[in-house]
C-alpha cells in the first residue's frame, strides 16, 4: 500500500495509506469517516484521529491541486477540510512516527494531525543478539559507587554490556559450542568468556550513572519535600530518555531497581532495552528488554496507568529503571555463532551501520 497521497488523488471506501513499518493506517471508511489507526504488536488497534464525518456513506477523501485535503460527500458537499488551500503541490504523507502531514514541495508542513505513535523499536533480538546461556554465575561481588563491595546476582551488567558490544560491532555473540569450548550451560570460572563478562560487569559499575543504584535504593517511591522519588525519576526523566535513544536507533542498558535500602543494593539488576510501546487507550506502557536471566525471550516490563513500578513478564517487580551510561567496546576475538538457516552471517548487512549509530551518539 502507498504511504502518500499525491495532488489530485483520492481515497475511496476501503482504500488506505499505510506507514512504512505498517504500524499506522489511514483509511476511508464506508461510513464516510477518514480515520487514522495505530496497530500494536498484539494486533489490537487504537484510534488516533478522524475527520468526524461519519454518517455520510460514500464520502471520498480528496487532495486538491491547491494543497487542501477535503472529505466530500457523493453530491460534492465538503464535510471537512484541512484549511490549507494555497499550498499547491502538497502531498499527504503518513510518516513512520504516526504523524499524518500535508507536506509542501519545499518540505515544510502545511498541516499535521499531531499523532506521533507511542512506540519505538530497534532491531535487537534476544534470541539472536543475546547470550544463549542464562546468567547463573554465583559468588559475584561488585563495587557499587556510594556503597562499596556487595554481592550481586550474577554478571547481568557484563552480559548486557557485552551483548551490546557485539550488536554495535555487527559481530554475533559467542556460540554455545562445546568445541569452542563454550559449553551449552554457564561457562565455568576461568573460562575466557567468563572473565570477559566479569570485566564488563566491573565496567557497568564504573560509569557515573551506576551511582543511581545506591541513590534510588535509598529513597522512597513517592516524592518528599526534598526528592522527587523513584517513580518520578523513572517516568518523568528516564523513560523519555529511553524513548529518545530507541527512536535514534540505539538499544541501551537499563539499571533496574528493586532494593529499598543500601543493604539490599545487590538485588538490583541490569538488562538491555530495545523497544517501547504506550497504549493511549488503556494507559499501559511496555518496555521490551533482553534479560540475561531469561535467554532468548522477549521480556516485557509493564506499568499500567497511574501504577507505581514495573512488572516483568518473567516474574518480579521493579520500582523503576534508568538508562545506564555505556560506551561500545570492540568484542574480543573468539568463536561466533553460525548463521541461522536462511539468514545472513554477520549482522549489519542491512539497516543502519551500528558503528555509525554509536559514533553519532558521541560514544
Secondary structure as GFF3:
##gff-version 3
##sequence-region A 1 363
A	DSSP	beta_strand	4	5	.	.	.	ID=ss1
A	DSSP	beta_strand	10	11	.	.	.	ID=ss2
A	DSSP	beta_strand	16	18	.	.	.	ID=ss3
A	DSSP	beta_strand	24	28	.	.	.	ID=ss4
A	DSSP	beta_strand	34	39	.	.	.	ID=ss5
A	DSSP	beta_strand	45	50	.	.	.	ID=ss6
A	DSSP	beta_strand	60	63	.	.	.	ID=ss7
A	DSSP	beta_strand	69	72	.	.	.	ID=ss8
A	DSSP	beta_strand	78	81	.	.	.	ID=ss9
A	DSSP	beta_strand	91	94	.	.	.	ID=ss10
A	DSSP	beta_strand	100	103	.	.	.	ID=ss11
A	DSSP	beta_strand	109	112	.	.	.	ID=ss12
A	DSSP	beta_strand	119	121	.	.	.	ID=ss13
A	DSSP	alpha_helix	126	129	.	.	.	ID=ss14
A	DSSP	beta_strand	140	144	.	.	.	ID=ss15
A	DSSP	beta_strand	148	152	.	.	.	ID=ss16
A	DSSP	alpha_helix	156	169	.	.	.	ID=ss17
A	DSSP	alpha_helix	192	206	.	.	.	ID=ss18
A	DSSP	three_ten_helix	208	210	.	.	.	ID=ss19
A	DSSP	alpha_helix	211	217	.	.	.	ID=ss20
A	DSSP	alpha_helix	230	232	.	.	.	ID=ss21
A	DSSP	pi_helix	233	238	.	.	.	ID=ss22
A	DSSP	alpha_helix	239	247	.	.	.	ID=ss23
A	DSSP	beta_strand	252	257	.	.	.	ID=ss24
A	DSSP	three_ten_helix	262	267	.	.	.	ID=ss25
A	DSSP	beta_strand	269	278	.	.	.	ID=ss26
A	DSSP	beta_strand	285	290	.	.	.	ID=ss27
A	DSSP	beta_strand	299	303	.	.	.	ID=ss28
A	DSSP	beta_strand	310	312	.	.	.	ID=ss29
A	DSSP	beta_strand	317	318	.	.	.	ID=ss30
A	DSSP	beta_strand	320	323	.	.	.	ID=ss31
A	DSSP	alpha_helix	354	360	.	.	.	ID=ss32
###
